[in-house]
Amino acid sequence: MNQINVEKLKKFIGKEVQINGWVYNIRSIGKIWFVIVRDGTGYVQCVVSKNDVTEDVF
């Protein structure tokens, strides 16, 4: 798996990547969480749906 910076994400659409950074913010709307991950090059919003992960992960 490729480890990349947020600024290079556009080049990896549809591929599995690893981003090293920190959680900048979390918002939840019921069964959906929006997690903003930040590294030194930018921010990316990740979406986690309760239907797509285990209860422990959610």
C-alpha distance matrix in Angstrom:
0.0 3.8 6.5 9.5 13.2 15.0 17.1 14.5 13.4 16.0 14.2 11.2 13.6 12.8 9.0 6.6 5.7 6.8 10.3 12.6 16.1 19.0 20.7 23.4 25.2 25.3 27.6 28.4 30.5 31.3 28.4 25.9 24.4 23.3 21.2 21.1 18.4 19.3 18.0 20.2 19.6 20.4 20.2 18.3 19.9 18.0 20.1 20.3 22.8 24.6 24.6 20.8 20.2 22.3 25.3 23.9 20.9 23.3
3.8 0.0 3.8 6.2 9.9 12.1 13.9 11.2 10.8 13.4 11.5 9.3 12.3 12.6 9.1 7.5 5.1 6.1 8.7 11.0 14.5 17.8 19.7 22.1 24.2 24.8 27.2 28.4 30.6 31.8 29.3 26.5 24.6 23.0 20.7 19.9 17.0 17.3 15.6 17.3 16.4 17.6 17.9 16.5 18.6 17.4 20.1 20.9 23.8 26.0 26.3 22.6 22.2 24.5 27.3 25.9 22.6 24.7
6.5 3.8 0.0 3.8 7.2 9.9 12.0 10.2 10.2 13.6 12.4 10.7 13.7 14.6 11.4 9.4 5.9 4.7 5.9 7.5 11.0 14.5 16.8 19.1 21.5 22.5 25.3 26.9 29.4 30.8 28.6 25.7 23.4 21.5 18.8 17.7 14.3 14.2 12.2 13.9 13.5 14.9 15.4 14.6 17.1 16.2 19.3 20.3 23.5 25.7 26.5 23.0 22.2 24.4 26.8 25.1 21.8 23.7
9.5 6.2 3.8 0.0 3.8 6.6 8.3 6.6 7.3 10.7 10.0 9.2 12.3 14.1 11.6 10.5 6.9 6.4 5.8 7.8 10.4 13.9 16.2 17.7 20.3 21.7 24.3 26.2 28.6 30.5 28.6 25.3 22.9 20.5 17.9 16.1 13.0 12.3 10.1 11.4 10.3 11.7 12.7 12.3 15.3 15.2 18.6 20.3 23.6 26.2 27.2 23.8 23.4 26.0 28.2 26.7 23.2 24.6
13.2 9.9 7.2 3.8 0.0 3.8 5.4 5.6 6.9 10.3 10.7 10.8 13.4 15.8 14.0 13.1 9.7 8.7 6.3 7.5 8.7 12.1 14.4 15.2 18.0 19.9 22.6 24.9 27.5 29.7 28.2 24.7 22.0 19.2 16.5 14.1 10.9 9.4 7.1 8.0 6.5 8.1 9.7 10.1 13.6 14.4 18.1 20.2 23.7 26.5 27.8 24.8 24.4 27.0 28.8 27.4 23.8 24.8
15.0 12.1 9.9 6.6 3.8 0.0 3.8 5.4 5.4 8.6 10.3 10.4 12.0 14.7 13.8 13.2 10.3 9.8 7.0 8.8 8.9 11.5 12.9 13.2 15.5 17.4 19.7 22.1 24.4 26.9 25.6 22.0 19.4 16.3 13.8 11.2 8.7 7.6 6.7 8.3 6.0 5.6 6.4 6.6 10.2 11.6 15.3 17.9 21.4 24.4 25.8 23.0 23.0 25.9 27.5 26.4 22.7 23.2
17.1 13.9 12.0 8.3 5.4 3.8 0.0 3.8 5.7 7.5 9.2 10.7 12.5 15.8 15.2 15.5 12.8 12.9 10.5 12.2 12.2 14.8 16.2 15.9 18.2 20.3 22.3 24.8 26.9 29.6 28.5 24.8 22.3 19.0 16.9 14.0 12.0 10.3 9.0 9.1 5.6 6.0 8.2 9.0 12.6 14.6 18.1 21.0 24.3 27.5 28.8 26.1 26.4 29.4 31.1 30.1 26.4 26.7
14.5 11.2 10.2 6.6 5.6 5.4 3.8 0.0 3.8 5.6 5.9 7.5 10.0 13.2 12.3 13.0 10.6 11.6 10.3 12.6 13.7 16.7 18.2 18.6 20.7 22.4 24.3 26.5 28.4 30.8 29.2 25.6 23.5 20.5 18.5 16.2 14.0 13.0 11.5 12.0 8.9 9.6 11.2 10.9 14.2 15.4 18.7 21.3 24.5 27.7 28.5 25.5 26.0 29.0 31.1 30.3 26.5 27.2
13.4 10.8 10.2 7.3 6.9 5.4 5.7 3.8 0.0 3.8 5.4 5.4 6.9 10.1 9.6 10.4 8.6 10.1 9.2 12.3 13.4 16.0 16.8 17.5 19.1 20.1 21.8 23.6 25.3 27.5 25.8 22.2 20.4 17.5 16.0 14.2 12.4 12.4 12.0 13.5 10.7 10.2 10.4 8.8 11.5 12.2 15.3 17.9 20.9 24.2 24.9 21.9 22.6 25.8 28.0 27.5 23.7 24.2
16.0 13.4 13.6 10.7 10.3 8.6 7.5 5.6 3.8 0.0 3.8 5.5 5.9 9.7 10.4 12.3 11.4 13.6 13.0 16.1 17.1 19.5 20.0 20.2 21.4 22.4 23.5 25.2 26.4 28.8 27.1 23.5 22.1 19.2 18.2 16.5 15.4 15.4 15.2 16.3 13.1 12.3 12.5 10.9 13.2 14.2 16.7 19.7 22.3 25.8 26.1 23.3 24.5 28.0 30.3 30.1 26.3 26.5
14.2 11.5 12.4 10.0 10.7 10.3 9.2 5.9 5.4 3.8 0.0 3.8 6.0 9.3 9.2 11.5 10.8 13.4 13.5 16.7 18.4 21.2 22.2 22.8 24.4 25.2 26.6 28.1 29.4 31.6 29.6 26.1 24.8 22.1 21.0 19.4 17.8 17.7 16.9 17.8 14.7 14.8 15.4 13.9 16.3 16.8 19.3 21.9 24.4 27.7 27.8 24.7 25.8 29.1 31.7 31.4 27.7 28.3
11.2 9.3 10.7 9.2 10.8 10.4 10.7 7.5 5.4 5.5 3.8 0.0 3.8 6.2 5.4 7.7 7.6 10.7 11.7 15.2 17.3 20.0 20.8 22.0 23.3 23.7 25.1 26.3 27.6 29.4 27.1 23.8 22.6 20.4 19.3 18.3 16.6 17.2 16.7 18.3 15.7 15.6 15.5 13.3 15.2 14.8 17.0 19.2 21.6 24.7 24.6 21.4 22.4 25.7 28.5 28.2 24.5 25.4
13.6 12.3 13.7 12.3 13.4 12.0 12.5 10.0 6.9 5.9 6.0 3.8 0.0 3.8 5.6 8.4 9.4 12.7 13.5 17.2 18.8 21.0 21.1 22.1 22.8 22.8 23.7 24.5 25.4 27.1 24.8 21.6 20.9 18.8 18.3 17.7 16.9 18.1 18.3 20.2 17.6 16.6 15.8 13.0 14.0 13.5 15.1 17.4 19.4 22.7 22.4 19.3 21.0 24.5 27.2 27.4 23.8 24.2
12.8 12.6 14.6 14.1 15.8 14.7 15.8 13.2 10.1 9.7 9.3 6.2 3.8 0.0 3.8 6.9 9.4 12.9 14.6 18.4 20.3 22.3 22.2 23.7 24.1 23.6 24.3 24.6 25.2 26.4 23.7 20.9 20.7 19.2 19.0 19.1 18.4 20.1 20.5 22.9 20.6 19.5 18.3 15.2 15.5 14.1 14.9 16.6 18.0 21.1 20.2 17.0 18.9 22.3 25.3 25.7 22.3 22.9
9.0 9.1 11.4 11.6 14.0 13.8 15.2 12.3 9.6 10.4 9.2 5.4 5.6 3.8 0.0 3.8 6.3 10.1 12.4 16.0 18.5 20.9 21.3 23.2 24.1 23.7 25.0 25.5 26.6 27.7 24.9 22.1 21.4 20.0 19.2 19.2 17.7 19.3 19.1 21.5 19.6 19.1 18.2 15.3 16.2 14.5 15.9 17.1 19.0 21.8 21.1 17.6 18.7 21.9 25.0 24.9 21.5 22.7
6.6 7.5 9.4 10.5 13.1 13.2 15.5 13.0 10.4 12.3 11.5 7.7 8.4 6.9 3.8 0.0 3.8 7.1 10.0 13.4 16.1 18.4 18.9 21.3 22.3 21.8 23.5 23.9 25.4 26.3 23.4 20.8 19.8 18.7 17.4 17.7 15.9 17.7 17.6 20.2 19.0 18.5 17.5 14.6 15.4 13.2 14.8 15.4 17.6 20.0 19.7 16.0 16.4 19.2 22.3 21.8 18.5 20.0
5.7 5.1 5.9 6.9 9.7 10.3 12.8 10.6 8.6 11.4 10.8 7.6 9.4 9.4 6.3 3.8 0.0 3.8 6.6 10.0 12.8 15.5 16.6 19.0 20.5 20.6 22.8 23.7 25.7 26.9 24.3 21.5 19.8 18.3 16.3 16.0 13.6 14.8 14.2 16.8 15.7 15.7 15.0 12.8 14.3 12.7 15.1 16.0 18.8 21.2 21.5 17.9 17.8 20.5 23.2 22.2 18.7 20.4
6.8 6.1 4.7 6.4 8.7 9.8 12.9 11.6 10.1 13.6 13.4 10.7 12.7 12.9 10.1 7.1 3.8 0.0 3.8 6.5 9.7 12.4 14.0 16.6 18.5 18.9 21.5 22.8 25.2 26.4 24.1 21.3 19.1 17.6 15.0 14.6 11.6 12.7 11.8 14.6 14.4 14.6 14.0 12.3 14.0 12.4 15.2 15.8 19.0 21.0 22.0 18.5 17.6 19.9 22.2 20.7 17.3 19.2
10.3 8.7 5.9 5.8 6.3 7.0 10.5 10.3 9.2 13.0 13.5 11.7 13.5 14.6 12.4 10.0 6.6 3.8 0.0 3.8 6.3 9.3 11.1 13.4 15.6 16.6 19.5 21.3 24.0 25.6 23.7 20.6 18.0 16.0 13.0 11.8 8.5 9.0 8.1 11.1 11.1 11.1 10.6 9.6 11.8 11.1 14.4 15.6 19.1 21.4 22.8 19.7 18.8 21.1 22.9 21.3 17.8 19.2
12.6 11.0 7.5 7.8 7.5 8.8 12.2 12.6 12.3 16.1 16.7 15.2 17.2 18.4 16.0 13.4 10.0 6.5 3.8 0.0 3.8 7.1 10.0 12.4 15.2 16.7 20.0 22.0 25.1 26.7 25.1 22.2 19.2 17.3 13.8 12.4 8.7 8.4 6.8 9.6 10.9 11.5 11.4 11.4 13.7 13.2 16.6 17.4 21.1 23.0 24.8 21.9 20.4 22.2 23.7 21.5 18.3 19.9
16.1 14.5 11.0 10.4 8.7 8.9 12.2 13.7 13.4 17.1 18.4 17.3 18.8 20.3 18.5 16.1 12.8 9.7 6.3 3.8 0.0 3.8 7.0 8.9 12.1 14.1 17.6 20.1 23.3 25.3 24.2 21.2 17.8 15.6 11.9 10.0 6.3 5.4 4.5 7.8 9.7 9.7 9.2 10.1 12.2 12.5 15.9 17.0 20.8 22.7 25.0 22.5 21.0 22.8 23.7 21.6 18.4 19.4
19.0 17.8 14.5 13.9 12.1 11.5 14.8 16.7 16.0 19.5 21.2 20.0 21.0 22.3 20.9 18.4 15.5 12.4 9.3 7.1 3.8 0.0 3.8 6.0 9.1 11.3 14.9 17.6 21.1 22.9 22.3 19.5 15.8 13.9 10.1 8.5 5.6 5.4 6.6 9.7 11.9 11.0 9.7 10.6 11.9 12.2 15.2 16.0 19.7 21.3 24.1 22.0 20.3 21.8 22.1 20.0 17.0 17.6
20.7 19.7 16.8 16.2 14.4 12.9 16.2 18.2 16.8 20.0 22.2 20.8 21.1 22.2 21.3 18.9 16.6 14.0 11.1 10.0 7.0 3.8 0.0 3.8 5.8 7.5 11.2 13.9 17.4 19.3 18.9 16.2 12.4 10.6 6.9 5.9 4.6 6.3 9.1 12.3 13.9 12.0 9.6 9.9 9.9 10.1 12.6 13.4 17.0 18.5 21.5 19.8 18.3 19.8 19.8 18.1 15.1 15.0
23.4 22.1 19.1 17.7 15.2 13.2 15.9 18.6 17.5 20.2 22.8 22.0 22.1 23.7 23.2 21.3 19.0 16.6 13.4 12.4 8.9 6.0 3.8 0.0 3.8 7.2 10.5 13.8 17.2 19.7 19.9 17.0 13.2 10.8 7.6 5.4 5.5 5.9 9.2 11.8 13.2 10.8 8.3 9.6 9.7 11.2 13.7 15.1 18.6 20.4 23.5 22.1 21.0 22.7 22.5 21.1 18.1 17.4
25.2 24.2 21.5 20.3 18.0 15.5 18.2 20.7 19.1 21.4 24.4 23.3 22.8 24.1 24.1 22.3 20.5 18.5 15.6 15.2 12.1 9.1 5.8 3.8 0.0 3.8 6.8 10.3 13.6 16.3 16.8 14.1 10.4 8.2 6.0 5.1 7.3 9.0 12.6 15.3 16.3 13.3 10.2 10.5 9.2 10.5 12.0 13.3 16.3 18.1 21.3 20.5 19.5 21.3 20.6 19.8 17.0 15.6
25.3 24.8 22.5 21.7 19.9 17.4 20.3 22.4 20.1 22.4 25.2 23.7 22.8 23.6 23.7 21.8 20.6 18.9 16.6 16.7 14.1 11.3 7.5 7.2 3.8 0.0 3.8 6.7 10.3 12.6 13.1 10.6 6.9 5.7 4.6 6.3 9.0 11.7 15.3 18.4 19.1 16.1 12.6 11.8 9.4 9.5 9.9 10.5 13.1 14.5 17.9 17.5 16.6 18.2 17.3 16.9 14.3 12.3
27.6 27.2 25.3 24.3 22.6 19.7 22.3 24.3 21.8 23.5 26.6 25.1 23.7 24.3 25.0 23.5 22.8 21.5 19.5 20.0 17.6 14.9 11.2 10.5 6.8 3.8 0.0 3.8 6.9 9.7 11.0 8.6 5.7 5.1 6.6 8.6 12.0 14.7 18.5 21.5 21.7 18.4 14.7 13.5 10.4 10.5 9.8 10.5 12.2 13.6 16.9 17.2 16.9 18.6 17.5 17.9 15.5 12.8
28.4 28.4 26.9 26.2 24.9 22.1 24.8 26.5 23.6 25.2 28.1 26.3 24.5 24.6 25.5 23.9 23.7 22.8 21.3 22.0 20.1 17.6 13.9 13.8 10.3 6.7 3.8 0.0 3.8 6.0 7.4 5.8 4.3 6.1 8.5 11.5 14.6 17.8 21.4 24.6 24.8 21.4 17.7 15.9 12.4 11.6 9.6 9.3 9.9 10.8 14.1 15.0 14.9 16.4 15.1 16.1 14.1 10.8
30.5 30.6 29.4 28.6 27.5 24.4 26.9 28.4 25.3 26.4 29.4 27.6 25.4 25.2 26.6 25.4 25.7 25.2 24.0 25.1 23.3 21.1 17.4 17.2 13.6 10.3 6.9 3.8 0.0 3.8 6.2 5.3 6.3 8.2 11.5 14.3 17.6 20.8 24.4 27.6 27.4 23.9 20.1 18.0 14.3 13.5 10.8 10.5 9.9 10.7 13.5 15.1 15.7 17.4 16.1 17.9 16.2 12.6
31.3 31.8 30.8 30.5 29.7 26.9 29.6 30.8 27.5 28.8 31.6 29.4 27.1 26.4 27.7 26.3 26.9 26.4 25.6 26.7 25.3 22.9 19.3 19.7 16.3 12.6 9.7 6.0 3.8 0.0 3.8 5.6 7.7 10.7 13.7 17.0 19.9 23.4 26.9 30.2 30.2 26.8 23.1 20.7 17.0 15.5 12.4 11.0 9.3 8.9 11.5 13.9 14.3 15.4 13.7 16.0 15.0 11.2
28.4 29.3 28.6 28.6 28.2 25.6 28.5 29.2 25.8 27.1 29.6 27.1 24.8 23.7 24.9 23.4 24.3 24.1 23.7 25.1 24.2 22.3 18.9 19.9 16.8 13.1 11.0 7.4 6.2 3.8 0.0 3.8 6.8 10.3 13.1 16.6 19.2 22.8 26.1 29.6 29.5 26.3 22.6 19.8 16.2 14.0 10.6 8.4 6.0 5.2 7.8 10.1 10.8 12.1 11.0 13.6 12.4 8.9
25.9 26.5 25.7 25.3 24.7 22.0 24.8 25.6 22.2 23.5 26.1 23.8 21.6 20.9 22.1 20.8 21.5 21.3 20.6 22.2 21.2 19.5 16.2 17.0 14.1 10.6 8.6 5.8 5.3 5.6 3.8 0.0 3.8 6.7 9.8 13.2 15.9 19.4 22.8 26.2 25.9 22.7 18.9 16.1 12.5 10.4 7.0 5.7 4.6 6.2 8.8 9.9 10.8 13.0 12.6 14.5 12.4 9.2
24.4 24.6 23.4 22.9 22.0 19.4 22.3 23.5 20.4 22.1 24.8 22.6 20.9 20.7 21.4 19.8 19.8 19.1 18.0 19.2 17.8 15.8 12.4 13.2 10.4 6.9 5.7 4.3 6.3 7.7 6.8 3.8 0.0 3.8 6.3 9.8 12.5 16.0 19.4 22.9 22.8 19.7 16.0 13.5 10.0 8.2 5.8 5.1 6.5 8.2 11.3 11.5 11.4 13.6 13.1 14.0 11.4 8.5
23.3 23.0 21.5 20.5 19.2 16.3 19.0 20.5 17.5 19.2 22.1 20.4 18.8 19.2 20.0 18.7 18.3 17.6 16.0 17.3 15.6 13.9 10.6 10.8 8.2 5.7 5.1 6.1 8.2 10.7 10.3 6.7 3.8 0.0 3.8 6.6 9.7 13.0 16.5 19.8 19.5 16.2 12.4 10.1 6.5 5.7 4.8 6.5 8.9 11.5 14.2 13.7 13.9 16.4 16.4 16.9 13.8 11.6
21.2 20.7 18.8 17.9 16.5 13.8 16.9 18.5 16.0 18.2 21.0 19.3 18.3 19.0 19.2 17.4 16.3 15.0 13.0 13.8 11.9 10.1 6.9 7.6 6.0 4.6 6.6 8.5 11.5 13.7 13.1 9.8 6.3 3.8 0.0 3.8 6.3 9.8 13.2 16.6 16.7 13.8 10.1 8.2 5.7 5.0 6.3 7.7 11.0 13.3 16.1 14.9 14.4 16.7 16.8 16.4 13.1 11.8
21.1 19.9 17.7 16.1 14.1 11.2 14.0 16.2 14.2 16.5 19.4 18.3 17.7 19.1 19.2 17.7 16.0 14.6 11.8 12.4 10.0 8.5 5.9 5.4 5.1 6.3 8.6 11.5 14.3 17.0 16.6 13.2 9.8 6.6 3.8 0.0 3.8 6.6 10.2 13.3 13.3 10.2 6.6 5.6 4.5 6.1 8.8 11.0 14.5 17.0 19.6 18.2 17.7 20.2 20.4 19.8 16.4 15.4
18.4 17.0 14.3 13.0 10.9 8.7 12.0 14.0 12.4 15.4 17.8 16.6 16.9 18.4 17.7 15.9 13.6 11.6 8.5 8.7 6.3 5.6 4.6 5.5 7.3 9.0 12.0 14.6 17.6 19.9 19.2 15.9 12.5 9.7 6.3 3.8 0.0 3.8 6.9 10.5 10.9 8.5 5.7 5.4 6.4 7.3 10.7 12.5 16.3 18.6 21.1 19.0 18.2 20.6 21.2 20.0 16.5 16.4
19.3 17.3 14.2 12.3 9.4 7.6 10.3 13.0 12.4 15.4 17.7 17.2 18.1 20.1 19.3 17.7 14.8 12.7 9.0 8.4 5.4 5.4 6.3 5.9 9.0 11.7 14.7 17.8 20.8 23.4 22.8 19.4 16.0 13.0 9.8 6.6 3.8 0.0 3.8 6.9 7.7 5.8 4.4 6.5 8.9 10.7 14.2 16.3 20.0 22.4 24.9 22.7 21.9 24.2 24.8 23.4 19.9 20.0
18.0 15.6 12.2 10.1 7.1 6.7 9.0 11.5 12.0 15.2 16.9 16.7 18.3 20.5 19.1 17.6 14.2 11.8 8.1 6.8 4.5 6.6 9.1 9.2 12.6 15.3 18.5 21.4 24.4 26.9 26.1 22.8 19.4 16.5 13.2 10.2 6.9 3.8 0.0 3.8 5.5 5.7 6.6 8.9 11.9 13.4 17.1 19.1 22.8 25.2 27.5 25.0 24.1 26.2 27.1 25.4 22.0 22.6
20.2 17.3 13.9 11.4 8.0 8.3 9.1 12.0 13.5 16.3 17.8 18.3 20.2 22.9 21.5 20.2 16.8 14.6 11.1 9.6 7.8 9.7 12.3 11.8 15.3 18.4 21.5 24.6 27.6 30.2 29.6 26.2 22.9 19.8 16.6 13.3 10.5 6.9 3.8 0.0 3.8 6.0 8.6 11.5 14.9 16.8 20.6 22.7 26.5 28.9 31.2 28.7 27.8 30.0 30.9 29.1 25.8 26.3
19.6 16.4 13.5 10.3 6.5 6.0 5.6 8.9 10.7 13.1 14.7 15.7 17.6 20.6 19.6 19.0 15.7 14.4 11.1 10.9 9.7 11.9 13.9 13.2 16.3 19.1 21.7 24.8 27.4 30.2 29.5 25.9 22.8 19.5 16.7 13.3 10.9 7.7 5.5 3.8 0.0 3.8 7.3 10.1 13.8 16.0 19.8 22.4 26.0 28.8 30.7 28.2 27.9 30.4 31.6 30.2 26.6 27.0
20.4 17.6 14.9 11.7 8.1 5.6 6.0 9.6 10.2 12.3 14.8 15.6 16.6 19.5 19.1 18.5 15.7 14.6 11.1 11.5 9.7 11.0 12.0 10.8 13.3 16.1 18.4 21.4 23.9 26.8 26.3 22.7 19.7 16.2 13.8 10.2 8.5 5.8 5.7 6.0 3.8 0.0 3.8 7.0 10.5 13.2 16.8 19.7 23.2 26.1 28.2 25.9 25.8 28.5 29.5 28.4 24.8 24.7
20.2 17.9 15.4 12.7 9.7 6.4 8.2 11.2 10.4 12.5 15.4 15.5 15.8 18.3 18.2 17.5 15.0 14.0 10.6 11.4 9.2 9.7 9.6 8.3 10.2 12.6 14.7 17.7 20.1 23.1 22.6 18.9 16.0 12.4 10.1 6.6 5.7 4.4 6.6 8.6 7.3 3.8 0.0 3.8 6.9 9.8 13.3 16.2 19.7 22.6 24.7 22.7 22.6 25.4 26.2 25.4 21.8 21.3
18.3 16.5 14.6 12.3 10.1 6.6 9.0 10.9 8.8 10.9 13.9 13.3 13.0 15.2 15.3 14.6 12.8 12.3 9.6 11.4 10.1 10.6 9.9 9.6 10.5 11.8 13.5 15.9 18.0 20.7 19.8 16.1 13.5 10.1 8.2 5.6 5.4 6.5 8.9 11.5 10.1 7.0 3.8 0.0 3.8 6.4 9.9 13.0 16.4 19.5 21.4 19.3 19.5 22.5 23.6 23.1 19.4 18.9
19.9 18.6 17.1 15.3 13.6 10.2 12.6 14.2 11.5 13.2 16.3 15.2 14.0 15.5 16.2 15.4 14.3 14.0 11.8 13.7 12.2 11.9 9.9 9.7 9.2 9.4 10.4 12.4 14.3 17.0 16.2 12.5 10.0 6.5 5.7 4.5 6.4 8.9 11.9 14.9 13.8 10.5 6.9 3.8 0.0 3.8 6.6 10.0 13.1 16.3 18.3 16.6 17.1 20.1 21.0 20.9 17.3 16.3
18.0 17.4 16.2 15.2 14.4 11.6 14.6 15.4 12.2 14.2 16.8 14.8 13.5 14.1 14.5 13.2 12.7 12.4 11.1 13.2 12.5 12.2 10.1 11.2 10.5 9.5 10.5 11.6 13.5 15.5 14.0 10.4 8.2 5.7 5.0 6.1 7.3 10.7 13.4 16.8 16.0 13.2 9.8 6.4 3.8 0.0 3.8 6.6 10.0 13.2 15.0 13.0 13.4 16.5 17.6 17.7 14.0 13.2
20.1 20.1 19.3 18.6 18.1 15.3 18.1 18.7 15.3 16.7 19.3 17.0 15.1 14.9 15.9 14.8 15.1 15.2 14.4 16.6 15.9 15.2 12.6 13.7 12.0 9.9 9.8 9.6 10.8 12.4 10.6 7.0 5.8 4.8 6.3 8.8 10.7 14.2 17.1 20.6 19.8 16.8 13.3 9.9 6.6 3.8 0.0 3.8 6.5 10.0 11.7 10.3 11.2 14.5 15.5 16.3 12.9 11.3
20.3 20.9 20.3 20.3 20.2 17.9 21.0 21.3 17.9 19.7 21.9 19.2 17.4 16.6 17.1 15.4 16.0 15.8 15.6 17.4 17.0 16.0 13.4 15.1 13.3 10.5 10.5 9.3 10.5 11.0 8.4 5.7 5.1 6.5 7.7 11.0 12.5 16.3 19.1 22.7 22.4 19.7 16.2 13.0 10.0 6.6 3.8 0.0 3.8 6.6 8.7 7.3 7.7 10.7 11.7 12.7 9.4 7.8
22.8 23.8 23.5 23.6 23.7 21.4 24.3 24.5 20.9 22.3 24.4 21.6 19.4 18.0 19.0 17.6 18.8 19.0 19.1 21.1 20.8 19.7 17.0 18.6 16.3 13.1 12.2 9.9 9.9 9.3 6.0 4.6 6.5 8.9 11.0 14.5 16.3 20.0 22.8 26.5 26.0 23.2 19.7 16.4 13.1 10.0 6.5 3.8 0.0 3.8 5.3 5.4 6.9 9.8 10.6 12.7 10.3 8.0
24.6 26.0 25.7 26.2 26.5 24.4 27.5 27.7 24.2 25.8 27.7 24.7 22.7 21.1 21.8 20.0 21.2 21.0 21.4 23.0 22.7 21.3 18.5 20.4 18.1 14.5 13.6 10.8 10.7 8.9 5.2 6.2 8.2 11.5 13.3 17.0 18.6 22.4 25.2 28.9 28.8 26.1 22.6 19.5 16.3 13.2 10.0 6.6 3.8 0.0 3.8 5.5 5.6 7.3 7.4 10.1 8.7 6.1
24.6 26.3 26.5 27.2 27.8 25.8 28.8 28.5 24.9 26.1 27.8 24.6 22.4 20.2 21.1 19.7 21.5 22.0 22.8 24.8 25.0 24.1 21.5 23.5 21.3 17.9 16.9 14.1 13.5 11.5 7.8 8.8 11.3 14.2 16.1 19.6 21.1 24.9 27.5 31.2 30.7 28.2 24.7 21.4 18.3 15.0 11.7 8.7 5.3 3.8 0.0 3.8 5.9 7.8 9.0 12.2 11.0 9.3
20.8 22.6 23.0 23.8 24.8 23.0 26.1 25.5 21.9 23.3 24.7 21.4 19.3 17.0 17.6 16.0 17.9 18.5 19.7 21.9 22.5 22.0 19.8 22.1 20.5 17.5 17.2 15.0 15.1 13.9 10.1 9.9 11.5 13.7 14.9 18.2 19.0 22.7 25.0 28.7 28.2 25.9 22.7 19.3 16.6 13.0 10.3 7.3 5.4 5.5 3.8 0.0 3.8 7.1 9.6 11.8 9.8 9.2
20.2 22.2 22.2 23.4 24.4 23.0 26.4 26.0 22.6 24.5 25.8 22.4 21.0 18.9 18.7 16.4 17.8 17.6 18.8 20.4 21.0 20.3 18.3 21.0 19.5 16.6 16.9 14.9 15.7 14.3 10.8 10.8 11.4 13.9 14.4 17.7 18.2 21.9 24.1 27.8 27.9 25.8 22.6 19.5 17.1 13.4 11.2 7.7 6.9 5.6 5.9 3.8 0.0 3.8 6.6 8.1 6.2 6.5
22.3 24.5 24.4 26.0 27.0 25.9 29.4 29.0 25.8 28.0 29.1 25.7 24.5 22.3 21.9 19.2 20.5 19.9 21.1 22.2 22.8 21.8 19.8 22.7 21.3 18.2 18.6 16.4 17.4 15.4 12.1 13.0 13.6 16.4 16.7 20.2 20.6 24.2 26.2 30.0 30.4 28.5 25.4 22.5 20.1 16.5 14.5 10.7 9.8 7.3 7.8 7.1 3.8 0.0 3.8 5.4 5.3 6.3
25.3 27.3 26.8 28.2 28.8 27.5 31.1 31.1 28.0 30.3 31.7 28.5 27.2 25.3 25.0 22.3 23.2 22.2 22.9 23.7 23.7 22.1 19.8 22.5 20.6 17.3 17.5 15.1 16.1 13.7 11.0 12.6 13.1 16.4 16.8 20.4 21.2 24.8 27.1 30.9 31.6 29.5 26.2 23.6 21.0 17.6 15.5 11.7 10.6 7.4 9.0 9.6 6.6 3.8 0.0 3.8 5.5 5.1
23.9 25.9 25.1 26.7 27.4 26.4 30.1 30.3 27.5 30.1 31.4 28.2 27.4 25.7 24.9 21.8 22.2 20.7 21.3 21.5 21.6 20.0 18.1 21.1 19.8 16.9 17.9 16.1 17.9 16.0 13.6 14.5 14.0 16.9 16.4 19.8 20.0 23.4 25.4 29.1 30.2 28.4 25.4 23.1 20.9 17.7 16.3 12.7 12.7 10.1 12.2 11.8 8.1 5.4 3.8 0.0 3.8 5.5
20.9 22.6 21.8 23.2 23.8 22.7 26.4 26.5 23.7 26.3 27.7 24.5 23.8 22.3 21.5 18.5 18.7 17.3 17.8 18.3 18.4 17.0 15.1 18.1 17.0 14.3 15.5 14.1 16.2 15.0 12.4 12.4 11.4 13.8 13.1 16.4 16.5 19.9 22.0 25.8 26.6 24.8 21.8 19.4 17.3 14.0 12.9 9.4 10.3 8.7 11.0 9.8 6.2 5.3 5.5 3.8 0.0 3.8
23.3 24.7 23.7 24.6 24.8 23.2 26.7 27.2 24.2 26.5 28.3 25.4 24.2 22.9 22.7 20.0 20.4 19.2 19.2 19.9 19.4 17.6 15.0 17.4 15.6 12.3 12.8 10.8 12.6 11.2 8.9 9.2 8.5 11.6 11.8 15.4 16.4 20.0 22.6 26.3 27.0 24.7 21.3 18.9 16.3 13.2 11.3 7.8 8.0 6.1 9.3 9.2 6.5 6.3 5.1 5.5 3.8 0.0
